[in-house]
Amino acid sequence: MKTFLVILTGYSAGVVVGGAVGAFIALLGIFSRLVEITDTRKYFKLYEWTFIISSIIFSFLYFVDFSLYLNKYTSIFFGVFNGIFVGL
């Protein structure tokens, strides 16, 4: 019973946080702003579905034992570009 309550609490917290993130993105109007800037109204549904599918994939990857075994030079390369992306 205790294990079930822990699982239920963890799942509920994930649903709440996921819903909050989705609501925050909708509140900011990221998709509509992206469509407005790029003048690509016909791809609006594609933007939404890309966000939904990538959220599901990365949520799954978070819970499985997934890692990339890269050498240090490749890690430095990806780290620099990740830092540039975050800095923008």
C-alpha positions in Angstrom: 0.0 0.0 0.0 2.8 2.4 0.9 4.5 1.7 -2.5 1.2 2.4 -4.3 0.8 5.8 -2.5 4.4 6.8 -3.4 3.8 5.9 -7.1 0.5 7.7 -7.1 2.0 10.8 -5.5 4.9 10.8 -7.9 2.6 10.4 -10.9 0.3 13.2 -9.6 3.2 15.5 -9.1 4.4 14.9 -12.7 1.0 15.5 -14.1 0.7 18.8 -12.2 4.1 20.0 -13.2 3.6 19.0 -16.8 0.2 20.8 -16.9 1.8 23.9 -15.4 4.5 23.9 -18.0 2.0 23.5 -20.8 -0.2 26.2 -19.4 2.8 28.5 -19.0 3.9 28.0 -22.6 0.3 28.6 -23.8 0.1 31.7 -21.6 3.3 33.1 -23.1 1.9 32.4 -26.6 5.2 30.9 -27.9 3.6 29.0 -30.8 1.5 31.9 -31.9 4.5 34.3 -31.6 6.7 31.9 -33.6 4.0 31.7 -36.3 3.7 35.5 -36.4 7.5 36.1 -36.6 8.1 33.4 -39.3 4.8 34.0 -41.2 4.2 30.2 -41.3 0.5 30.0 -40.3 0.1 26.7 -42.2 2.6 25.0 -39.9 1.0 25.9 -36.6 -0.3 22.4 -35.9 3.2 21.0 -36.8 4.7 23.3 -34.1 2.2 22.0 -31.6 2.7 18.3 -32.4 6.5 18.7 -32.5 6.3 20.1 -28.9 4.0 17.3 -27.7 6.0 14.5 -29.3 9.3 15.8 -28.1 7.9 16.2 -24.6 6.8 12.6 -24.5 10.1 11.4 -25.9 12.3 13.3 -23.5 10.0 12.3 -20.5 10.6 8.7 -21.5 14.3 9.2 -21.9 14.4 10.7 -18.4 13.1 7.6 -16.8 15.1 5.0 -18.7 18.8 4.4 -18.3 20.0 6.4 -21.3 23.5 7.8 -21.8 25.8 8.8 -24.6 29.3 7.6 -24.2 31.3 10.4 -25.9 35.0 11.2 -25.7 36.0 14.5 -24.0 36.5 16.4 -27.3 33.0 15.6 -28.5 31.6 16.5 -25.1 33.4 19.8 -25.2 32.0 20.5 -28.7 28.4 19.8 -27.6 28.8 21.6 -24.3 30.0 24.8 -26.0 27.1 24.8 -28.5 24.6 24.0 -25.7 26.0 26.9 -23.7 25.6 29.2 -26.7 22.0 28.0 -27.1 21.1 28.5 -23.5 22.8 31.9 -23.5 20.6 33.1 -26.4 
